[in-house]
Each structure stands twice: as C-alpha cells, then as structure tokens.
Amino acid sequence: MMEEVSIAVAYDAHIINQTTEEDLLASLVADSRLRAAQLPNQRQSKEKRTAQCQRESQPPLEESIHRYQRENQLLEKASIRLEQENDVLAHELVTSKIALRNNLDQMEDKADLLNEELLEARLRLAETTERRGYRRRRWHS
C-alpha cells in the first residue's frame, strides 16, 4: 500500500509538473504574441520620443533667425575685412611691380651705356693695334 501511495504521489507530482510546464509554455507563447504586437508600438513610441527630443533640442524659430542674423553679420564683417586686405595686397603688388619696372629700366639704360663704352673700347683697341702693326712694319722694313 505504501508503494501505491508513493506511486500516486509521484504520478500527481508528475501531473503537476506537466501542468506547470504546459502553463509555462502557454504563457510564453502568449507573451511572445503580446511582444510581437507591441514591437511596432514600441518603435513608434521610440520614434515619437526621438522626434520630441529633437524638437526640444532645436531652438525656437526666432532664436534660429537671430542666430542666423548674427552669423550673417560676422560673415559680412569677415568679407569686408578680406576685401580690405585684398586691396592692400593689390596696392603693394602694383607698387612693387612699378618699382621693379623702374629698376629694370635703369639696369637696361646702364647695360646700353656699358655696351657703348665696350664698343668704343674695342674700336680704340683695334685702332691702337693697327697703328702698332703699321709702325712695326715700317720699322722692320
């Protein structure tokens, strides 16, 4: 009889365990269906939260306009400064070009003068050489 009781208890425990396992499996299936149904909602709520965070992080339209106006003013000032710097550099370039041209003209004049002096010196040398040659021939004859 003891054996029958223990077999009955064991059978009842096995049935209880099966029921628990079946209930657990059924609850897992039901839970997974619930989660599958909630995924699009979770995605939507995540997108809503992201959009709300972006809206909160963006300044109001008036602040954006003022920020762009300040940025525009800074860019205009930078543009004016760069134009002035460009004008100064262009003036320096023109001035240096004029100075270089003047120096080149002076050097060309000096080169012409030196060439004339060289030509005169060669002529004198040729004349002197001829006179010496004439004298030598005359003296040797």
C-alpha distance (Angstrom), angle and dihedral (degrees) to the residues before:
residue distance angle dihedral
M1 . . .
M2 3.69 . .
E3 3.70 87.8 .
E4 3.77 91.5 53.7
V5 3.79 91.2 51.1
S6 3.75 92.8 49.5
I7 3.79 90.8 46.9
A8 3.79 90.1 49.4
V9 3.81 91.2 48.0
A10 3.75 90.9 47.7
Y11 3.79 90.8 48.4
D12 3.80 91.2 48.9
A13 3.80 90.3 48.6
H14 3.78 90.2 49.7
I15 3.81 90.6 50.0
I16 3.79 90.1 48.1
N17 3.79 90.2 49.9
Q18 3.80 91.0 48.2
T19 3.73 91.5 49.9
T20 3.74 90.2 48.6
E21 3.78 91.1 49.6
E22 3.80 91.6 46.2
D23 3.79 91.5 47.1
L24 3.76 90.0 47.4
L25 3.80 91.4 50.0
A26 3.81 91.6 46.7
S27 3.78 91.6 49.1
L28 3.82 90.9 48.4
V29 3.82 90.9 51.8
A30 3.79 91.3 47.4
D31 3.81 90.9 46.8
S32 3.81 92.6 49.9
R33 3.81 90.4 51.0
L34 3.78 89.6 50.3
R35 3.79 91.2 49.8
A36 3.81 92.1 47.5
A37 3.78 88.8 53.3
Q38 3.80 91.6 47.5
L39 3.84 96.6 49.7
P40 3.81 95.9 82.5
N41 3.79 88.9 45.3
Q42 3.79 90.3 50.1
R43 3.79 90.3 49.2
Q44 3.77 90.6 49.2
S45 3.78 92.2 48.0
K46 3.81 90.0 47.8
E47 3.82 89.9 50.9
K48 3.80 89.6 47.5
R49 3.79 91.2 50.7
T50 3.83 90.9 47.8
A51 3.80 92.0 49.3
Q52 3.80 90.9 47.1
C53 3.81 91.2 50.3
Q54 3.80 89.9 50.4
R55 3.79 91.3 49.2
E56 3.79 90.5 49.1
S57 3.80 92.4 47.3
Q58 3.81 92.7 49.9
P59 3.78 114.0 83.6
P60 3.77 118.4 -123.8
L61 3.80 117.8 -86.5
E62 3.81 94.0 -101.0
E63 3.79 91.8 54.2
S64 3.81 89.6 49.7
I65 3.80 90.8 51.1
H66 3.81 91.8 49.5
R67 3.79 90.7 46.8
Y68 3.81 91.1 51.3
Q69 3.81 90.9 46.7
R70 3.82 90.9 52.2
E71 3.79 90.6 47.0
N72 3.81 89.7 48.4
Q73 3.82 91.0 51.8
L74 3.79 91.0 50.3
L75 3.78 90.7 49.7
E76 3.82 91.7 48.5
K77 3.82 90.6 51.2
A78 3.80 90.3 48.7
S79 3.80 90.0 48.7
I80 3.82 92.1 51.1
R81 3.81 90.8 47.2
L82 3.80 91.4 50.4
E83 3.81 91.8 47.8
Q84 3.81 90.2 52.0
E85 3.79 91.0 47.7
N86 3.79 89.2 49.3
D87 3.82 90.8 51.2
V88 3.81 91.3 50.7
L89 3.80 91.9 48.7
A90 3.81 91.6 46.9
H91 3.82 90.1 51.1
E92 3.81 90.7 49.5
L93 3.79 90.0 48.9
V94 3.80 93.5 50.7
T95 3.81 91.6 45.1
S96 3.80 92.7 49.9
K97 3.80 90.7 45.9
I98 3.82 90.8 53.3
A99 3.81 91.0 47.6
L100 3.81 91.0 49.5
R101 3.79 91.2 48.5
N102 3.82 90.5 51.0
N103 3.81 90.5 49.6
L104 3.80 90.3 48.1
D105 3.82 91.0 50.9
Q106 3.80 90.7 50.1
M107 3.80 91.6 48.7
E108 3.82 91.2 48.4
D109 3.83 90.2 50.9
K110 3.78 89.9 48.8
A111 3.83 90.9 48.3
D112 3.82 90.3 50.9
L113 3.80 90.6 49.8
L114 3.81 92.1 48.4
N115 3.82 90.7 48.0
E116 3.81 90.2 52.7
E117 3.80 90.8 49.0
L118 3.79 89.9 48.2
L119 3.80 91.3 50.6
E120 3.83 90.8 49.3
A121 3.81 90.6 48.2
R122 3.81 91.2 51.2
L123 3.80 91.1 49.5
R124 3.80 91.2 50.4
L125 3.78 89.8 47.5
A126 3.81 91.1 51.2
E127 3.81 91.3 48.0
T128 3.75 91.9 47.6
T129 3.77 91.6 47.8
E130 3.81 90.8 50.3
R131 3.80 93.0 50.0
R132 3.77 91.6 49.4
G133 3.77 91.2 47.3
Y134 3.80 90.7 48.4
R135 3.80 91.5 49.3
R136 3.76 93.0 47.7
R137 3.76 92.4 50.6
R138 3.72 90.5 47.9
W139 3.73 93.6 46.9
H140 3.81 93.4 47.9
S141 3.77 93.3 48.7
